Amino acid sequence: MSLLVAQLDKDRNAMGIELDDLLLPHNPGCHNLAAIKRTIGLIDTVAINDAQGLRRKLGDSYEKHRIALDRWLGCVKALVEFREITDLEGDENAIEAKFSSLPLPVKKKARLLRQRKHQEIVTWFKRPAGNELDFTIASFSRDVASILSKMTSWSGLPDMGLDEILDPMVPFTKQLLGWFRGTPISSTARN
């Protein structure tokens, strides 16, 4: 077994633990930043190092799932960056309550970051390309969970079923997108 294959197997196994820790609890603002970064790093690494394997496993739907994963990771990374800028953590209400006490330059930078991600998410809802994503929280979460299930290994145990990943993924993603005010009322009703 080559060194690259051995490392990929190790990363895929570690991702199972990290992914579970990330999705539970469902609130992305309450996680340890180092743990979130570790999980993001593993997901990025496996997505790059196993692109051919993922393409083979997902077939024609690979691009759609990869777009969903990239968007989802972009939101997680933006939340991490916001928390690093502000040094705030907790649920949305706790972060917003403490935000006004931050120094003006920090508030400006954090506000701009959040507003940019908000605008990006809103455009996903307004004009999802026909070959891209059917954009509801449930379908978006399913697309992300589908590719993550193919990226993760369970040390010889049967792979986690899509529903097992989807169960914590939907509430996590709903809170993640909602944190950026990116879930229009009309979209949340379709979940």
C-alpha positions as CSV (number, residue, x, y, z in Angstrom):
1,M,0.0,0.0,0.0
2,S,1.4,3.3,-1.0
3,L,2.0,6.1,1.5
4,L,-0.6,8.3,-0.1
5,V,-3.3,5.5,0.0
6,A,-2.4,4.8,3.7
7,Q,-2.7,8.5,4.5
8,L,-6.0,8.8,2.6
9,D,-7.4,5.8,4.6
10,K,-6.3,7.4,7.9
11,D,-7.9,10.7,6.9
12,R,-11.2,9.0,5.9
13,N,-11.3,7.2,9.2
14,A,-10.6,10.3,11.2
15,M,-13.3,12.2,9.2
16,G,-15.9,9.9,10.6
17,I,-15.2,11.0,14.2
18,E,-14.6,14.7,13.3
19,L,-17.8,14.9,11.2
20,D,-19.9,13.4,14.0
21,D,-18.4,16.0,16.4
22,L,-19.1,18.8,14.0
23,L,-22.7,18.0,13.4
24,L,-23.6,17.4,17.0
25,P,-24.6,19.7,18.6
26,H,-26.5,21.3,15.8
27,N,-25.3,24.8,16.5
28,P,-22.2,25.7,14.5
29,G,-21.4,28.7,16.7
30,C,-20.8,26.6,19.8
31,H,-17.9,24.5,18.6
32,N,-14.3,24.7,19.5
33,L,-12.6,26.5,16.6
34,A,-9.6,24.2,16.5
35,A,-11.9,21.2,16.1
36,I,-13.9,22.9,13.3
37,K,-10.7,23.7,11.5
38,R,-9.4,20.2,11.9
39,T,-12.7,18.8,10.4
40,I,-12.6,21.3,7.5
41,G,-9.0,20.4,6.8
42,L,-9.8,16.7,6.7
43,I,-12.8,17.3,4.4
44,D,-10.7,19.4,2.0
45,T,-7.9,16.9,2.0
46,V,-10.0,13.9,1.3
47,A,-12.0,15.8,-1.4
48,I,-8.8,16.7,-3.2
49,N,-6.9,13.4,-2.7
50,D,-9.8,11.1,-3.5
51,A,-11.4,13.2,-6.3
52,Q,-11.1,10.3,-8.8
53,G,-12.7,7.9,-6.3
54,L,-15.5,10.3,-5.5
55,R,-16.1,10.9,-9.2
56,R,-16.3,7.1,-9.7
57,K,-18.7,6.6,-6.7
58,L,-21.0,9.5,-7.5
59,G,-20.9,9.2,-11.3
60,D,-22.8,12.0,-13.2
61,S,-23.9,13.6,-9.9
62,Y,-20.3,14.3,-8.8
63,E,-20.3,17.9,-9.9
64,K,-23.6,18.7,-8.2
65,H,-22.5,17.2,-5.0
66,R,-19.1,18.8,-5.1
67,I,-20.7,22.3,-5.6
68,A,-22.9,21.6,-2.6
69,L,-19.9,20.6,-0.5
70,D,-17.9,23.6,-1.6
71,R,-20.8,25.9,-0.7
72,W,-21.4,24.3,2.6
73,L,-17.7,24.4,3.5
74,G,-17.6,28.0,2.4
75,C,-20.3,28.8,5.0
76,V,-18.5,26.9,7.8
77,K,-15.2,28.6,6.9
78,A,-16.9,32.0,6.9
79,L,-18.4,31.4,10.3
80,V,-15.0,30.3,11.6
81,E,-13.5,33.5,10.2
82,F,-16.2,35.6,11.8
83,R,-15.6,34.0,15.2
84,E,-11.8,34.5,14.8
85,I,-12.3,38.1,14.0
86,T,-14.7,38.8,16.8
87,D,-13.5,36.2,19.4
88,L,-17.2,35.4,20.0
89,E,-18.9,32.0,20.4
90,G,-22.2,30.6,21.4
91,D,-25.6,30.5,19.7
92,E,-26.7,33.3,17.4
93,N,-28.4,35.3,20.2
94,A,-25.2,35.2,22.4
95,I,-23.0,36.3,19.6
96,E,-25.4,39.2,18.6
97,A,-25.7,40.3,22.2
98,K,-22.0,40.7,22.6
99,F,-21.3,42.1,19.1
100,S,-22.1,45.7,19.9
101,S,-19.4,45.8,22.6
102,L,-16.7,45.0,20.0
103,P,-14.2,47.7,18.8
104,L,-15.4,49.5,15.7
105,P,-12.8,48.1,13.3
106,V,-13.6,44.5,14.4
107,K,-17.4,45.2,13.9
108,K,-16.8,46.6,10.5
109,K,-14.7,43.7,9.3
110,A,-17.1,41.1,10.8
111,R,-20.2,42.8,9.4
112,L,-18.7,42.9,5.9
113,L,-17.8,39.2,6.0
114,R,-21.3,38.2,7.2
115,Q,-23.0,40.5,4.7
116,R,-21.0,39.0,1.8
117,K,-21.8,35.5,2.7
118,H,-25.5,36.4,3.2
119,Q,-25.6,37.9,-0.4
120,E,-23.9,34.8,-1.8
121,I,-26.4,32.5,-0.1
122,V,-29.4,34.5,-1.2
123,T,-28.3,34.2,-4.8
124,W,-28.3,30.4,-4.4
125,F,-32.0,30.6,-3.6
126,K,-32.8,33.1,-6.3
127,R,-31.2,31.4,-9.3
128,P,-30.1,27.8,-8.8
129,A,-28.9,26.5,-12.1
130,G,-31.0,23.7,-13.4
131,N,-28.1,21.3,-13.5
132,E,-26.8,22.5,-10.1
133,L,-28.9,22.3,-7.0
134,D,-32.6,22.2,-6.0
135,F,-32.1,24.7,-3.2
136,T,-34.0,23.8,-0.1
137,I,-32.3,23.1,3.2
138,A,-33.3,19.4,2.9
139,S,-32.1,18.9,-0.6
140,F,-28.9,21.0,-0.1
141,S,-28.2,18.9,3.1
142,R,-28.8,15.7,1.2
143,D,-26.3,16.7,-1.5
144,V,-23.7,17.5,1.1
145,A,-24.4,14.4,3.1
146,S,-24.2,12.2,0.0
147,I,-20.7,13.3,-0.9
148,L,-19.6,13.2,2.8
149,S,-20.9,9.7,3.1
150,K,-18.7,8.6,0.2
151,M,-15.6,10.4,1.7
152,T,-15.8,8.8,5.1
153,S,-14.6,5.4,6.2
154,W,-15.7,3.5,9.3
155,S,-12.7,1.3,9.9
156,G,-14.2,-1.8,8.3
157,L,-17.7,-1.3,9.6
158,P,-20.5,-0.8,7.1
159,D,-20.6,2.8,5.8
160,M,-22.9,5.2,7.6
161,G,-26.2,5.4,5.7
162,L,-27.2,8.6,4.1
163,D,-30.1,9.0,6.6
164,E,-27.6,8.6,9.5
165,I,-25.6,11.6,8.3
166,L,-28.6,13.5,7.1
167,D,-30.3,13.4,10.5
168,P,-27.9,15.8,12.2
169,M,-26.9,17.5,8.9
170,V,-30.3,19.1,8.2
171,P,-30.6,21.0,11.6
172,F,-26.9,21.9,11.5
173,T,-27.1,23.3,8.0
174,K,-30.4,25.1,8.7
175,Q,-28.7,26.9,11.7
176,L,-25.6,27.5,9.6
177,L,-27.4,29.2,6.7
178,G,-29.8,30.9,9.1
179,W,-26.9,32.4,11.0
180,F,-26.0,34.3,7.8
181,R,-29.7,35.2,7.4
182,G,-29.5,33.1,4.3
183,T,-32.7,31.1,4.6
184,P,-35.7,33.0,3.1
185,I,-39.0,32.2,4.8
186,S,-40.3,30.8,1.5
187,S,-37.4,28.3,1.5
188,T,-37.7,27.1,5.0
189,A,-41.4,26.1,4.5
190,R,-40.3,23.6,1.8
191,N,-38.0,21.6,4.1
